[in-house]
Amino acid sequence: MIRYCFFLILSFTVIHCTKTDPSYEKCERADLDYLACSLVVYQSYTYCAETAASISGSTETKAAAKFKCDAERLVGSYLCEDIKKKTCGTK
């Protein structure tokens, strides 16, 4: 029973210290920033893709518009990930 109580107290202490550690809070904030950034990238891509789909013209023109949207989404996703890595580390 004493071992169980000791383990319980030790576990609580470790969890509490981890959750109040400044680096933990920094990473938690980085996760939220990453989600917000990803949402902006997704909404931007959706708008771009809808606009590209409504373009009239040759197949090449439509393909170029779609490629532009895909490239912007890729770069945006990379930037979101890069911001998170710089803030929190390579998690």
N, C-alpha and C positions, 0 to 999 in steps of 0.2 A: 504494500500500500504506500509506503514511504517512497519507493522508487517511482510509482505512478504519479504521486503528487509532485515530486522533484521534476519529473519529465514534463508534466503539465505546466509547471511554473517556468521551466527553461524554455519550452516551446512558446509560451505567451511572450516571454521577454524577447526572444529572437524575432518573432513576428512583429511585435510592437516596435522594436528598434529598426527593423527593415522598413516598415511602413512610414516611420517618421524620419528616416534618413533623408537628408537633402537630395542626394543623388536619386533616390527612389521617386521623390516628388518631381524632380526634374524630368525623369523618364516618363512618369505618368503624364505630365504636362506635354511632353514631346509626342506621346501617343495621341492625345487629344488634338494637338496641332496637326499631326499627320492625318487624322481622320477628317478634320476640317479642310485641309489642303486637298485631300483626295476627293472630297465632295465637290469642291470648286472645280477641280480638273474634270470630274465626271459631268457636271452640269455644263461646263464649257464645251466639252466634247459632244454632248447630246445636242446642244444648240448648233454647233458647227456641222454636225452630221445631218441634221434636219435641213439646214441651209444648203448644204452641198447636194442633198437629194433633190432639192427644188430647182437646182440650176438647170437651165436648158442649154443645150449645145451638143457638141460632139462627145463621143465616148471618152476621148482624151481629156477634154475639159472636165467632165464629171469625175474621171479617175484622179486628175490632179487635185480637185477640190477635196475628194475623200482622202487622198494621200496627205494633204495639208492637215486635215483634222487628225488623222492617225499620228502624224509626226508631233503635233502639238500635244496630244494626249500622252505620248511616250515621254516627251521632254518634261511635261508637267508632273507625271508620275515619278520620274527620276528625281526631279527637284524636291518633291515631297519626301521621298525616301532619303535623299541626301541631307535635308534639313533635320530629319529625325536622327540620322546617324551622327551628325555633328553635335546635336544637343545631348543625346543620350549615350552615344557610343555605338559600337557594332553589335547591336542586340538582335 
